[in-house]
Amino acid sequence: MSAKQASPLTGVIILAGFIAIGMTVLFTVRGKLQAQDQEAHAGHHPSWATAHAASHAVVEIVVPPRTAQPAFESVPRPGAKVRTLREFYSRRAYAGAPPIIPHAVEDDGVINDDCLSCHQDGGYVPEYNAYTPVTPHPEMGNCRQCHVEQIVEGLFVATEWIQPALPKRGQQSIPGGPLQIPHPLQFRENCLACHAGPQAVVEIRSSHPERENCLQCHVVDQNVPPFKSLIDTRMELADVEK
Amino acid sequence: MDRRKFMKNAALASACSAAAAMVPGVTFGSVQEVGVSGSGLEWHKAPCRFCGVGCGVLVGVSGGKAVAVKGDPSSSVSRGLGCVKGLHSVQMLYAKDRYKQAYVKRDGKMVPVPISEALDIVAEKMQATIDKHGKDSVALYGSGQWTIPDGYVASKFMKGCIGSNNLEANARLCMASAVTGFLTTFGADEPMGCYDDIEQTETFVLWGNNMAEMHPVLFSRCLEQRRRNPGRVKIIDLATRTTRTSRAADDSFIFRPQTDLAIANAICHEIVKNDQVNWGFFNKHVNIMEGKTDIGYGLEDNFKFKDETAKIDMEAYKAFLSDYTPEKVEKISGVSANDIRKLAALYGDPNRKVVSYWCMGMNQHSRGTWINNLVYNIHLLVGKISLPGNGPFSLTGQPSACGTVREVGTLTHKLPHGVVMNPKHRAFAAKIWGVPVERIPAKPTHHTMAMFRALDRGDIRFIWTQVTNPMQTMPKLKRYFEGSMKEDRFIVVSDAFPTPTTAVADVILPAACWIEREGLYGNSERRTQQFDQIVQPPGEAMCDTWQIIEVARRMGFTKEFPYPQETYIRDVYEEYRLHHVGMKHAMAPYDELRKYPGLQWPFVNGKETKWRYNEKYDPAVKKGSGFEFYGKKDGKAVILARPYEPAAEEPDAEYPFWLCTGRVVEHWHTGSMTRRIPVLNKAMPEGYVEINTEDARRMGIVDGREVRLTSRRGTIVLKAKVNGRGNPPSLSVFVPFFDENKLINELTLDAYCPISKQPDYKKCAVKVERV
């Protein structure tokens, strides 16, 4: 599973170079914003609180530094298998459910390193002639807490479960307006993981991944849960203790 | 197509072609509208149905069906996280074999009947049994998955109306040692700390707790704490086999089963020897005591034990500890003296915060109360307790083991407030219940193990179980299975699905499951979590609380159960709350609980109490005392000198392997719910046995090959797992208990802790053969 190559960029070198310069600028800006943010939270703010923040449309993307180029800089190889929405949903019990692991994995008790060696940065896998899907939450360390392999087909008993309707794509609040995000951002705050790069699902690929600050134009079309959060009280207590 | 839609589609199509132009070689899908958007779902809060962590989930409802789950970002427990079970939990509600109507056994066959008729039969049979054999011939056996109102009406019905203490719950098999541990050390049940400790601590010591699989959401919080504090935060795994948790830990120490008793004492030995005792704390807040030793294992019927404790001084305690030098304990436990010193140094370092976590490894233990005491001893010696980031913390395995069984007190000796043996407590309960105090018997009857033995003997003739599956979970299962099949036994089972327990039933009452009814759970950290009825139950399936109320009314107890059907959950809870008035245990009002994912008790003046016994956080603590362990009369916690004693059955020449049983991340308990969730069944379809890699090589057993395990009580054939997610040390095996077709409890031993009466599912002797 470790086989992985950077995809060839011949033919789009000029474009890629242009994007790379843009990226450097963007990463620098983002890094600064992050540093300020972390200072503000004095370091004891778990990162999944960002999921909470994101679901209320606050931008805070905390992703470990990438070891390779961002996947969206490369274009897919001709002939490589393309991920489709049908396949994407076939691996989820419902839209938003954690996807199953669709390939054989060792059940050797190691909870994350093996998964991230491919799924953190993605890349082309000759074995499958396809691009590895990139996780939108590489900071979550216990992958198999939510993602499991399917080793048999059969059910224990039949089910009358009905898969709910899938999120509606192409929603705009006014004609010509930016598309709305039809799913919560919880654990999916890194838009580019699914919407950009050769591994992205083809029907939902962004036409302009280089713009990066997705939530500047796209907002979540989603009910806000009507419950009060106690996390703020907890933070106060934590501060007292310091 | 209307104009608006046309404009939208046109805009999207142009976006697609623009994207296609940018990314050559890729065909974009046609624009189509697929169903309703995400916002078409209505989201409702609930606590997760499964383990005792108490994650907040949001259940998505569409067309009257629960169709999706997401972690509730506003839950302070899970903060938006979930695990694979919780995130697929709603699928279980739609298993094809759900009970949608009641069944009654007629001429050896289960025939469907209207539920009102089944409830008539239950009430009549219960009354007839009482008339013929006395009130202690009927029993009610519930669960740590009972909601708070289920347990409360069960207690009122059995103790306040029928007048029998034959009320138990499966938490006896899971949390009883934690309760007796708390009571003997602190005089009050349930943890002093809370999950907020995770983001404050520097050291996690996991005592026999495979947290990565059993409490994955909390483990993720521990991992995150370590990731944010590299080099400083350590996760230490103390275990009897190598698990996912061991591999994620900074250090893993594998010990011989049962010898955690010796290791805990060795840690105390080192702390005392190196003078790392926090004397300021110790002198003010701690007593030392010893109890009886050589206390037996409860293997025989009518086994009786009563502990007697007496104060000892520090010198006597030091003499006791002298048997537990690291070198001596290395010989007992197999953990090296150096590693024991390393562990002791982590606890002893005055500049390091430490939490200890445990669950079934310490509770399902024939010295379960003792090992709970011993870990408290460590924290009491160094004063690392009742402080943010410092403290011992007993995790639970069921969503309401604390909320229902421990707080409502659905155990033979308990009342919602206090114990049946205390006349004041009886009078207090009788007053709230509106029943004559004489009705509540002063003597406890049977704890769970004794209750099923009584059923086998015939002392109990009628038993009604709710939300639990004892015919899969009782240790030494065959005896209890055969007992329940005897002539003249009447078994009523309330459940949502067919299980090995419904297979022995005379009446099956279809149960509304989880969010099909309104209710409340209480999680490990004293958090009460309310949920509304979110979807309709199928057919005639009925809420467990209402089933008990219906039967009680049929037996003439209408005055005691006056609650109208529209508001009964709220009414029952508000009545229950009266039992816990006062700053030490006040529960949040129902209407407050509806607003939040959960609120912790003591809930005083609109505020949760995060750390009990600490003046700074707990309003019940006497001003100026700093700490007060108010469960004890003198406000002092107790260090209990408890020795190492061997397990009830240890490997020998004939049965050379240890057998340990437990869970896997994919399944929860007996699997009656999780196996009906397609994703989980496909990931983990059947029970298996983990065998040590070297043992497997020596015996010629390869991964996937069938092997036979045999104990003195039973035999079973399972597929071997070699080099899997868990690797037990040589001469020990591990088997999960979720598979009803591979009943590992036919092999386990019904030895129990004499103080807590909780059986030990983690230790017995087996032999292993190739098939």
Interface residues (C-beta under 8 A of the other chain):
Chain A: G43 H44 P46 S47 W48 A49 A51 H52 S55 V75 P76 P78 V82 T84 L85 A93 Y94 A95 G96 A97 P98 I100 D107 D108 G109 V110 I111 N112 E139 M140 G141 N142 R144 Q145 C146 H147 V148 E149 Q150 I151 V152 E153 G154 L155 F156 V157 A158 T159 E160 W161 I162 Q163 P164 A165 L166 P167 K168 R169 G170 Q171 Q172 P175 G176 L179 P182 H183 P184 Q186 F187 V202 E203 R205 S206 S207 H208 D221 Q222 N223 P225 F227 K228 S229 L230 I231 T233 R234 L237 A238 E241
Chain B: R4 M7 K8 N9 A11 L12 A15 C16 A18 A19 M22 V23 P24 G25 V26 T27 F28 G29 V31 Q32 E33 V34 G35 V36 S37 G38 S39 G40 L41 E42 W43 K45 L58 G60 S62 K65 V67 A68 V69 K70 G71 D72 P73 S74 S76 R79 G80 L81 G82 C83 V84 L87 H88 Q91 Y94 A95 K96 D97 D196 E199 Q200 A212 P216 V217 F219 S220 R221 L223 E224 Q225 R227 R228 T242 T243 R244 S246 R247 A248 P388 G389 K595 Y596 P597 E608 K610 V665 E666 G671 R675 R676 P678 V679 L680 N681 K682 A683 M684 P685 N723 G724 R725 G726 N727
